[in-house]
Amino acid sequence: MAKRATYHVTPRSDGRWNVKQAGAGRASDTAKTQGKAVERARELASGNPRSQVVIHRPNGRIREEHTYGSDPHPPDG
């Protein structure tokens, strides 16, 4: 089964937001607002059959996660 592509939306020290794929050396994109960065991360994730977007708070902690495509561990019920 193909590995999941994970995109992180993280704050930068200059107040902007990075969109970075896990394991990448540099950001895929940057945005002025978290909302725009999330929008861009979702666009990137939609191009992969299995992907995830992890949105971080300004303090760096995870705020929420979204999984796209076939989830290998779907919730029961």
N, C-alpha and C positions, 0 to 999 in steps of 0.2 A: 504494500500500500504506500502511496506517495506521502512524503512528509508534509506537514502543515506549514504554510507560510504564515509567520506571525509578524504583524506590524505594530510597533509601539508608538504611541503619541506621548511625547515627553516634553517637559518645560526646558527652556534654555535660560542661561543666566541673563540674557539681554531682553527677556520678556516675550520672545517669540516661542514657537512650538515646533519641535522636530517630528517628522514621520520617518521612522527607521525600521527596516526589516531586521528581525533578529539575526545576528551573526554578520551583518554588513559592517563594513568599516566606516561608512559615512551615511548621513541621512539621505533618504530618497527625495525628501522635500522639506521645506519649512513654511510656516504660515504665521501671520500676525496674531491670529486668535486660535484658541483651542478648537473652537467649532469648525473653522476652516481646515485645520489639521486633521480633525476626525473625518470630515467630509472627504479629504484627499486619501486618507488611509482606507476608507471604505471603498473608494474607487479602485485603489490598488488591489485590495483584497478580493473584489468582485471578479478580477481577472484570473483568479486561481481556483481550481476545483475544490481545494481544501485550504481554508485560511482562517485567520483570527486577527481581530483588532483589540489591542489592550490599551485602554485609556488611563493615563496617570493623572493624579492631582498635581497642583503646583508644588506640593511638598515632595513629589516623587512616588507617593504610595499609589497603588492601583485603585482606580475609581470604579471601573467596570470593564467587562470583556464581552466581545461578540464573536461568535463562531459562524462561519459561512461554509456551505457545501456539506458533504457527508461527515458527520461527527462520529468518530470511532467509539465514543463513550456517551451516547445519548442518555438523558435522564429517564428514569422509570416513570410510567404513568402517563 
